[in-house]
């Protein structure tokens, strides 16, 4: 009986290790997706801070030159 119990415990330990490795891979994958998502949203917003004032200035000056 003890040998069967020890064998089952060892098998469970192996399965738990495999589950842990799988969970860690999934966690790293989700973390990478979060970083990519944040960067694809934040970088354009930062770019808008620099481009938008220049665009508005040019747009306003062109409207002034048209007399509108």
PDB file with one MODEL, atoms N, CA, C and O in Angstrom:
MODEL        1
ATOM      1  N   UNK A   1       0.820  -1.188   0.000  1.00  0.00           N
ATOM      2  CA  UNK A   1       0.000   0.000   0.000  1.00  0.00           C
ATOM      3  C   UNK A   1       0.866   1.254   0.000  1.00  0.00           C
ATOM      4  O   UNK A   1       0.564   2.212  -0.712  1.00  0.00           O
ATOM      5  N   UNK A   2       1.928   1.262   0.781  1.00  0.00           N
ATOM      6  CA  UNK A   2       2.790   2.433   0.842  1.00  0.00           C
ATOM      7  C   UNK A   2       3.494   2.686  -0.486  1.00  0.00           C
ATOM      8  O   UNK A   2       3.704   3.835  -0.876  1.00  0.00           O
ATOM      9  N   UNK A   3       3.852   1.619  -1.169  1.00  0.00           N
ATOM     10  CA  UNK A   3       4.533   1.788  -2.460  1.00  0.00           C
ATOM     11  C   UNK A   3       3.584   2.391  -3.485  1.00  0.00           C
ATOM     12  O   UNK A   3       3.989   3.243  -4.276  1.00  0.00           O
ATOM     13  N   UNK A   4       2.331   1.960  -3.480  1.00  0.00           N
ATOM     14  CA  UNK A   4       1.345   2.524  -4.409  1.00  0.00           C
ATOM     15  C   UNK A   4       1.101   3.993  -4.106  1.00  0.00           C
ATOM     16  O   UNK A   4       0.998   4.819  -5.013  1.00  0.00           O
ATOM     17  N   UNK A   5       1.012   4.304  -2.832  1.00  0.00           N
ATOM     18  CA  UNK A   5       0.783   5.693  -2.422  1.00  0.00           C
ATOM     19  C   UNK A   5       1.971   6.567  -2.804  1.00  0.00           C
ATOM     20  O   UNK A   5       1.790   7.674  -3.311  1.00  0.00           O
ATOM     21  N   UNK A   6       3.180   6.080  -2.567  1.00  0.00           N
ATOM     22  CA  UNK A   6       4.378   6.839  -2.941  1.00  0.00           C
ATOM     23  C   UNK A   6       4.457   7.028  -4.447  1.00  0.00           C
ATOM     24  O   UNK A   6       4.845   8.098  -4.917  1.00  0.00           O
ATOM     25  N   UNK A   7       4.091   5.995  -5.213  1.00  0.00           N
ATOM     26  CA  UNK A   7       4.110   6.093  -6.665  1.00  0.00           C
ATOM     27  C   UNK A   7       3.119   7.141  -7.149  1.00  0.00           C
ATOM     28  O   UNK A   7       3.433   7.931  -8.039  1.00  0.00           O
ATOM     29  N   UNK A   8       1.922   7.150  -6.567  1.00  0.00           N
ATOM     30  CA  UNK A   8       0.910   8.142  -6.944  1.00  0.00           C
ATOM     31  C   UNK A   8       1.366   9.561  -6.586  1.00  0.00           C
ATOM     32  O   UNK A   8       1.157  10.501  -7.353  1.00  0.00           O
ATOM     33  N   UNK A   9       1.976   9.698  -5.442  1.00  0.00           N
ATOM     34  CA  UNK A   9       2.476  11.014  -5.015  1.00  0.00           C
ATOM     35  C   UNK A   9       3.569  11.502  -5.969  1.00  0.00           C
ATOM     36  O   UNK A   9       3.592  12.679  -6.331  1.00  0.00           O
ATOM     37  N   UNK A  10       4.456  10.624  -6.371  1.00  0.00           N
ATOM     38  CA  UNK A  10       5.518  10.990  -7.316  1.00  0.00           C
ATOM     39  C   UNK A  10       4.936  11.382  -8.675  1.00  0.00           C
ATOM     40  O   UNK A  10       5.385  12.344  -9.299  1.00  0.00           O
ATOM     41  N   UNK A  11       3.929  10.621  -9.125  1.00  0.00           N
ATOM     42  CA  UNK A  11       3.278  10.944 -10.397  1.00  0.00           C
ATOM     43  C   UNK A  11       2.594  12.309 -10.321  1.00  0.00           C
ATOM     44  O   UNK A  11       2.652  13.089 -11.272  1.00  0.00           O
ATOM     45  N   UNK A  12       1.957  12.591  -9.206  1.00  0.00           N
ATOM     46  CA  UNK A  12       1.308  13.889  -9.023  1.00  0.00           C
ATOM     47  C   UNK A  12       2.336  15.012  -9.000  1.00  0.00           C
ATOM     48  O   UNK A  12       2.099  16.093  -9.539  1.00  0.00           O
ATOM     49  N   UNK A  13       3.472  14.752  -8.376  1.00  0.00           N
ATOM     50  CA  UNK A  13       4.536  15.749  -8.354  1.00  0.00           C
ATOM     51  C   UNK A  13       5.034  16.061  -9.756  1.00  0.00           C
ATOM     52  O   UNK A  13       5.286  17.220 -10.087  1.00  0.00           O
ATOM     53  N   UNK A  14       5.175  15.035 -10.576  1.00  0.00           N
ATOM     54  CA  UNK A  14       5.620  15.233 -11.967  1.00  0.00           C
ATOM     55  C   UNK A  14       4.579  16.034 -12.737  1.00  0.00           C
ATOM     56  O   UNK A  14       4.919  16.939 -13.499  1.00  0.00           O
ATOM     57  N   UNK A  15       3.307  15.696 -12.534  1.00  0.00           N
ATOM     58  CA  UNK A  15       2.233  16.419 -13.223  1.00  0.00           C
ATOM     59  C   UNK A  15       2.162  17.871 -12.756  1.00  0.00           C
ATOM     60  O   UNK A  15       1.935  18.773 -13.562  1.00  0.00           O
ATOM     61  N   UNK A  16       2.355  18.095 -11.475  1.00  0.00           N
ATOM     62  CA  UNK A  16       2.344  19.465 -10.946  1.00  0.00           C
ATOM     63  C   UNK A  16       3.491  20.273 -11.528  1.00  0.00           C
ATOM     64  O   UNK A  16       3.313  21.449 -11.845  1.00  0.00           O
ATOM     65  N   UNK A  17       4.645  19.678 -11.672  1.00  0.00           N
ATOM     66  CA  UNK A  17       5.780  20.370 -12.290  1.00  0.00           C
ATOM     67  C   UNK A  17       5.473  20.737 -13.740  1.00  0.00           C
ATOM     68  O   UNK A  17       5.806  21.832 -14.194  1.00  0.00           O
ATOM     69  N   UNK A  18       4.836  19.812 -14.465  1.00  0.00           N
ATOM     70  CA  UNK A  18       4.475  20.090 -15.858  1.00  0.00           C
ATOM     71  C   UNK A  18       3.449  21.216 -15.930  1.00  0.00           C
ATOM     72  O   UNK A  18       3.530  22.077 -16.806  1.00  0.00           O
ATOM     73  N   UNK A  19       2.488  21.212 -15.012  1.00  0.00           N
ATOM     74  CA  UNK A  19       1.482  22.283 -14.971  1.00  0.00           C
ATOM     75  C   UNK A  19       2.140  23.614 -14.658  1.00  0.00           C
ATOM     76  O   UNK A  19       1.798  24.631 -15.260  1.00  0.00           O
ATOM     77  N   UNK A  20       3.078  23.619 -13.726  1.00  0.00           N
ATOM     78  CA  UNK A  20       3.783  24.848 -13.362  1.00  0.00           C
ATOM     79  C   UNK A  20       4.533  25.430 -14.556  1.00  0.00           C
ATOM     80  O   UNK A  20       4.491  26.637 -14.793  1.00  0.00           O
ATOM     81  N   UNK A  21       5.219  24.568 -15.306  1.00  0.00           N
ATOM     82  CA  UNK A  21       5.950  25.045 -16.486  1.00  0.00           C
ATOM     83  C   UNK A  21       4.990  25.627 -17.512  1.00  0.00           C
ATOM     84  O   UNK A  21       5.276  26.661 -18.115  1.00  0.00           O
ATOM     85  N   UNK A  22       3.863  24.975 -17.710  1.00  0.00           N
ATOM     86  CA  UNK A  22       2.873  25.455 -18.667  1.00  0.00           C
ATOM     87  C   UNK A  22       2.292  26.796 -18.226  1.00  0.00           C
ATOM     88  O   UNK A  22       2.110  27.694 -19.047  1.00  0.00           O
ATOM     89  N   UNK A  23       2.008  26.930 -16.957  1.00  0.00           N
ATOM     90  CA  UNK A  23       1.456  28.184 -16.427  1.00  0.00           C
ATOM     91  C   UNK A  23       2.469  29.314 -16.564  1.00  0.00           C
ATOM     92  O   UNK A  23       2.099  30.438 -16.902  1.00  0.00           O
ATOM     93  N   UNK A  24       3.732  29.031 -16.308  1.00  0.00           N
ATOM     94  CA  UNK A  24       4.760  30.065 -16.447  1.00  0.00           C
ATOM     95  C   UNK A  24       4.900  30.520 -17.898  1.00  0.00           C
ATOM     96  O   UNK A  24       5.077  31.711 -18.152  1.00  0.00           O
ATOM     97  N   UNK A  25       4.823  29.595 -18.848  1.00  0.00           N
ATOM     98  CA  UNK A  25       4.884  29.972 -20.262  1.00  0.00           C
ATOM     99  C   UNK A  25       3.690  30.849 -20.626  1.00  0.00           C
ATOM    100  O   UNK A  25       3.833  31.841 -21.340  1.00  0.00           O
ATOM    101  N   UNK A  26       2.513  30.475 -20.131  1.00  0.00           N
ATOM    102  CA  UNK A  26       1.305  31.250 -20.413  1.00  0.00           C
ATOM    103  C   UNK A  26       1.404  32.642 -19.792  1.00  0.00           C
ATOM    104  O   UNK A  26       1.013  33.630 -20.412  1.00  0.00           O
ATOM    105  N   UNK A  27       1.925  32.718 -18.572  1.00  0.00           N
ATOM    106  CA  UNK A  27       2.071  34.014 -17.900  1.00  0.00           C
ATOM    107  C   UNK A  27       3.016  34.921 -18.678  1.00  0.00           C
ATOM    108  O   UNK A  27       2.737  36.107 -18.854  1.00  0.00           O
ATOM    109  N   UNK A  28       4.130  34.368 -19.142  1.00  0.00           N
ATOM    110  CA  UNK A  28       5.084  35.158 -19.921  1.00  0.00           C
ATOM    111  C   UNK A  28       4.474  35.604 -21.243  1.00  0.00           C
ATOM    112  O   UNK A  28       4.723  36.720 -21.698  1.00  0.00           O
ATOM    113  N   UNK A  29       3.681  34.739 -21.858  1.00  0.00           N
ATOM    114  CA  UNK A  29       3.016  35.079 -23.116  1.00  0.00           C
ATOM    115  C   UNK A  29       2.042  36.237 -22.908  1.00  0.00           C
ATOM    116  O   UNK A  29       2.034  37.190 -23.687  1.00  0.00           O
ATOM    117  N   UNK A  30       1.218  36.158 -21.854  1.00  0.00           N
ATOM    118  CA  UNK A  30       0.278  37.236 -21.576  1.00  0.00           C
ATOM    119  C   UNK A  30       0.994  38.529 -21.215  1.00  0.00           C
ATOM    120  O   UNK A  30       0.555  39.610 -21.606  1.00  0.00           O
ATOM    121  N   UNK A  31       2.076  38.429 -20.483  1.00  0.00           N
ATOM    122  CA  UNK A  31       2.853  39.624 -20.135  1.00  0.00           C
ATOM    123  C   UNK A  31       3.410  40.288 -21.383  1.00  0.00           C
ATOM    124  O   UNK A  31       3.404  41.515 -21.492  1.00  0.00           O
ATOM    125  N   UNK A  32       3.893  39.485 -22.326  1.00  0.00           N
ATOM    126  CA  UNK A  32       4.397  40.021 -23.580  1.00  0.00           C
ATOM    127  C   UNK A  32       3.271  40.707 -24.359  1.00  0.00           C
ATOM    128  O   UNK A  32       3.475  41.779 -24.929  1.00  0.00           O
ATOM    129  N   UNK A  33       2.104  40.102 -24.384  1.00  0.00           N
ATOM    130  CA  UNK A  33       0.965  40.705 -25.083  1.00  0.00           C
ATOM    131  C   UNK A  33       0.576  42.025 -24.439  1.00  0.00           C
ATOM    132  O   UNK A  33       0.258  42.986 -25.139  1.00  0.00           O
ATOM    133  N   UNK A  34       0.597  42.081 -23.124  1.00  0.00           N
ATOM    134  CA  UNK A  34       0.260  43.329 -22.429  1.00  0.00           C
ATOM    135  C   UNK A  34       1.259  44.417 -22.789  1.00  0.00           C
ATOM    136  O   UNK A  34       0.859  45.546 -23.071  1.00  0.00           O
ATOM    137  N   UNK A  35       2.558  44.101 -22.786  1.00  0.00           N
ATOM    138  CA  UNK A  35       3.572  45.101 -23.125  1.00  0.00           C
ATOM    139  C   UNK A  35       3.420  45.587 -24.564  1.00  0.00           C
ATOM    140  O   UNK A  35       3.528  46.783 -24.831  1.00  0.00           O
ATOM    141  N   UNK A  36       3.172  44.669 -25.480  1.00  0.00           N
ATOM    142  CA  UNK A  36       3.005  45.064 -26.883  1.00  0.00           C
ATOM    143  C   UNK A  36       1.781  45.957 -27.031  1.00  0.00           C
ATOM    144  O   UNK A  36       1.821  46.952 -27.755  1.00  0.00           O
ATOM    145  N   UNK A  37       0.693  45.607 -26.348  1.00  0.00           N
ATOM    146  CA  UNK A  37      -0.522  46.415 -26.413  1.00  0.00           C
ATOM    147  C   UNK A  37      -0.289  47.811 -25.841  1.00  0.00           C
ATOM    148  O   UNK A  37      -0.697  48.807 -26.438  1.00  0.00           O
ATOM    149  N   UNK A  38       0.360  47.881 -24.699  1.00  0.00           N
ATOM    150  CA  UNK A  38       0.633  49.180 -24.082  1.00  0.00           C
ATOM    151  C   UNK A  38       1.515  50.026 -24.995  1.00  0.00           C
ATOM    152  O   UNK A  38       1.257  51.215 -25.187  1.00  0.00           O
ATOM    153  N   UNK A  39       2.544  49.417 -25.552  1.00  0.00           N
ATOM    154  CA  UNK A  39       3.444  50.179 -26.415  1.00  0.00           C
ATOM    155  C   UNK A  39       2.755  50.648 -27.688  1.00  0.00           C
ATOM    156  O   UNK A  39       3.010  51.758 -28.156  1.00  0.00           O
ATOM    157  N   UNK A  40       1.889  49.822 -28.251  1.00  0.00           N
ATOM    158  CA  UNK A  40       1.203  50.245 -29.475  1.00  0.00           C
ATOM    159  C   UNK A  40       0.155  51.312 -29.199  1.00  0.00           C
ATOM    160  O   UNK A  40      -0.279  51.996 -30.126  1.00  0.00           O
ATOM    161  N   UNK A  41      -0.258  51.469 -27.962  1.00  0.00           N
ATOM    162  CA  UNK A  41      -1.196  52.544 -27.618  1.00  0.00           C
ATOM    163  C   UNK A  41      -0.477  53.797 -27.133  1.00  0.00           C
ATOM    164  O   UNK A  41      -0.887  54.910 -27.464  1.00  0.00           O
ATOM    165  N   UNK A  42       0.580  53.634 -26.360  1.00  0.00           N
ATOM    166  CA  UNK A  42       1.262  54.771 -25.742  1.00  0.00           C
ATOM    167  C   UNK A  42       2.144  55.512 -26.744  1.00  0.00           C
ATOM    168  O   UNK A  42       2.152  56.743 -26.748  1.00  0.00           O
ATOM    169  N   UNK A  43       2.872  54.812 -27.579  1.00  0.00           N
ATOM    170  CA  UNK A  43       3.772  55.472 -28.526  1.00  0.00           C
ATOM    171  C   UNK A  43       3.013  56.406 -29.477  1.00  0.00           C
ATOM    172  O   UNK A  43       3.469  57.529 -29.690  1.00  0.00           O
ATOM    173  N   UNK A  44       1.882  55.999 -30.055  1.00  0.00           N
ATOM    174  CA  UNK A  44       1.136  56.951 -30.888  1.00  0.00           C
ATOM    175  C   UNK A  44       0.609  58.161 -30.107  1.00  0.00           C
ATOM    176  O   UNK A  44       0.572  59.271 -30.639  1.00  0.00           O
ATOM    177  N   UNK A  45       0.211  57.958 -28.876  1.00  0.00           N
ATOM    178  CA  UNK A  45      -0.282  59.088 -28.062  1.00  0.00           C
ATOM    179  C   UNK A  45       0.852  60.071 -27.799  1.00  0.00           C
ATOM    180  O   UNK A  45       0.647  61.283 -27.866  1.00  0.00           O
ATOM    181  N   UNK A  46       2.038  59.566 -27.504  1.00  0.00           N
ATOM    182  CA  UNK A  46       3.188  60.444 -27.303  1.00  0.00           C
ATOM    183  C   UNK A  46       3.513  61.183 -28.597  1.00  0.00           C
ATOM    184  O   UNK A  46       3.839  62.370 -28.574  1.00  0.00           O
ATOM    185  N   UNK A  47       3.424  60.483 -29.721  1.00  0.00           N
ATOM    186  CA  UNK A  47       3.657  61.125 -31.014  1.00  0.00           C
ATOM    187  C   UNK A  47       2.647  62.220 -31.286  1.00  0.00           C
ATOM    188  O   UNK A  47       2.991  63.245 -31.875  1.00  0.00           O
ATOM    189  N   UNK A  48       1.404  62.023 -30.866  1.00  0.00           N
ATOM    190  CA  UNK A  48       0.380  63.055 -31.070  1.00  0.00           C
ATOM    191  C   UNK A  48       0.703  64.336 -30.308  1.00  0.00           C
ATOM    192  O   UNK A  48       0.388  65.428 -30.781  1.00  0.00           O
ATOM    193  N   UNK A  49       1.321  64.221 -29.146  1.00  0.00           N
ATOM    194  CA  UNK A  49       1.689  65.406 -28.380  1.00  0.00           C
ATOM    195  C   UNK A  49       2.653  66.299 -29.163  1.00  0.00           C
ATOM    196  O   UNK A  49       2.649  67.518 -28.997  1.00  0.00           O
ATOM    197  N   UNK A  50       3.470  65.694 -30.008  1.00  0.00           N
ATOM    198  CA  UNK A  50       4.423  66.474 -30.787  1.00  0.00           C
ATOM    199  C   UNK A  50       3.861  66.887 -32.141  1.00  0.00           C
ATOM    200  O   UNK A  50       4.164  67.982 -32.616  1.00  0.00           O
ATOM    201  N   UNK A  51       3.065  66.059 -32.763  1.00  0.00           N
ATOM    202  CA  UNK A  51       2.582  66.316 -34.117  1.00  0.00           C
ATOM    203  C   UNK A  51       1.344  67.199 -34.117  1.00  0.00           C
ATOM    204  O   UNK A  51       1.212  68.070 -34.977  1.00  0.00           O
ATOM    205  N   UNK A  52       0.441  66.993 -33.178  1.00  0.00           N
ATOM    206  CA  UNK A  52      -0.826  67.715 -33.172  1.00  0.00           C
ATOM    207  C   UNK A  52      -0.662  69.230 -33.058  1.00  0.00           C
ATOM    208  O   UNK A  52      -1.330  69.941 -33.809  1.00  0.00           O
ATOM    209  N   UNK A  53       0.173  69.771 -32.181  1.00  0.00           N
ATOM    210  CA  UNK A  53       0.324  71.229 -32.147  1.00  0.00           C
ATOM    211  C   UNK A  53       0.857  71.800 -33.462  1.00  0.00           C
ATOM    212  O   UNK A  53       0.419  72.865 -33.896  1.00  0.00           O
ATOM    213  N   UNK A  54       1.784  71.110 -34.086  1.00  0.00           N
ATOM    214  CA  UNK A  54       2.307  71.564 -35.367  1.00  0.00           C
ATOM    215  C   UNK A  54       1.216  71.529 -36.433  1.00  0.00           C
ATOM    216  O   UNK A  54       1.089  72.461 -37.226  1.00  0.00           O
ATOM    217  N   UNK A  55       0.440  70.467 -36.450  1.00  0.00           N
ATOM    218  CA  UNK A  55      -0.648  70.355 -37.413  1.00  0.00           C
ATOM    219  C   UNK A  55      -1.685  71.453 -37.198  1.00  0.00           C
ATOM    220  O   UNK A  55      -2.132  72.079 -38.159  1.00  0.00           O
ATOM    221  N   UNK A  56      -2.066  71.690 -35.956  1.00  0.00           N
ATOM    222  CA  UNK A  56      -3.055  72.733 -35.672  1.00  0.00           C
ATOM    223  C   UNK A  56      -2.528  74.115 -36.028  1.00  0.00           C
ATOM    224  O   UNK A  56      -3.284  74.960 -36.507  1.00  0.00           O
ATOM    225  N   UNK A  57      -1.263  74.351 -35.804  1.00  0.00           N
ATOM    226  CA  UNK A  57      -0.665  75.633 -36.162  1.00  0.00           C
ATOM    227  C   UNK A  57      -0.704  75.834 -37.672  1.00  0.00           C
ATOM    228  O   UNK A  57      -1.091  76.903 -38.145  1.00  0.00           O
ATOM    229  N   UNK A  58      -0.314  74.837 -38.417  1.00  0.00           N
ATOM    230  CA  UNK A  58      -0.349  74.937 -39.880  1.00  0.00           C
ATOM    231  C   UNK A  58      -1.782  75.074 -40.389  1.00  0.00           C
ATOM    232  O   UNK A  58      -2.036  75.837 -41.321  1.00  0.00           O
ATOM    233  N   UNK A  59      -2.693  74.362 -39.804  1.00  0.00           N
ATOM    234  CA  UNK A  59      -4.097  74.404 -40.211  1.00  0.00           C
ATOM    235  C   UNK A  59      -4.689  75.792 -39.925  1.00  0.00           C
ATOM    236  O   UNK A  59      -5.402  76.347 -40.761  1.00  0.00           O
ATOM    237  N   UNK A  60      -4.395  76.341 -38.760  1.00  0.00           N
ATOM    238  CA  UNK A  60      -4.913  77.660 -38.399  1.00  0.00           C
ATOM    239  C   UNK A  60      -4.297  78.730 -39.301  1.00  0.00           C
ATOM    240  O   UNK A  60      -5.003  79.645 -39.726  1.00  0.00           O
ATOM    241  N   UNK A  61      -3.018  78.640 -39.601  1.00  0.00           N
ATOM    242  CA  UNK A  61      -2.393  79.638 -40.462  1.00  0.00           C
ATOM    243  C   UNK A  61      -2.928  79.563 -41.886  1.00  0.00           C
ATOM    244  O   UNK A  61      -3.046  80.586 -42.560  1.00  0.00           O
ATOM    245  N   UNK A  62      -3.252  78.359 -42.345  1.00  0.00           N
ATOM    246  CA  UNK A  62      -3.838  78.240 -43.691  1.00  0.00           C
ATOM    247  C   UNK A  62      -5.241  78.797 -43.719  1.00  0.00           C
ATOM    248  O   UNK A  62      -5.650  79.371 -44.728  1.00  0.00           O
ATOM    249  N   UNK A  63      -5.991  78.644 -42.643  1.00  0.00           N
ATOM    250  CA  UNK A  63      -7.332  79.229 -42.584  1.00  0.00           C
ATOM    251  C   UNK A  63      -7.243  80.758 -42.523  1.00  0.00           C
ATOM    252  O   UNK A  63      -8.065  81.451 -43.122  1.00  0.00           O
ATOM    253  N   UNK A  64      -6.264  81.275 -41.813  1.00  0.00           N
ATOM    254  CA  UNK A  64      -6.078  82.733 -41.739  1.00  0.00           C
ATOM    255  C   UNK A  64      -5.713  83.300 -43.108  1.00  0.00           C
ATOM    256  O   UNK A  64      -6.173  84.382 -43.472  1.00  0.00           O
ATOM    257  N   UNK A  65      -4.902  82.586 -43.858  1.00  0.00           N
ATOM    258  CA  UNK A  65      -4.509  83.087 -45.167  1.00  0.00           C
ATOM    259  C   UNK A  65      -5.673  83.055 -46.169  1.00  0.00           C
ATOM    260  O   UNK A  65      -5.673  83.809 -47.142  1.00  0.00           O
ATOM    261  N   UNK A  66      -6.642  82.202 -45.935  1.00  0.00           N
ATOM    262  CA  UNK A  66      -7.821  82.152 -46.791  1.00  0.00           C
ATOM    263  C   UNK A  66      -8.848  83.202 -46.394  1.00  0.00           C
ATOM    264  O   UNK A  66      -9.772  83.481 -47.158  1.00  0.00           O
ATOM    265  N   UNK A  67      -8.703  83.777 -45.229  1.00  0.00           N
ATOM    266  CA  UNK A  67      -9.616  84.800 -44.760  1.00  0.00           C
ATOM    267  C   UNK A  67     -10.859  84.231 -44.120  1.00  0.00           C
ATOM    268  O   UNK A  67     -11.881  84.911 -44.032  1.00  0.00           O
ATOM    269  N   UNK A  68     -10.787  82.996 -43.674  1.00  0.00           N
ATOM    270  CA  UNK A  68     -11.952  82.382 -43.042  1.00  0.00           C
ATOM    271  C   UNK A  68     -11.940  82.639 -41.559  1.00  0.00           C
ATOM    272  O   UNK A  68     -12.844  82.199 -40.848  1.00  0.00           O
TER     273      UNK A  68
ENDMDL
END
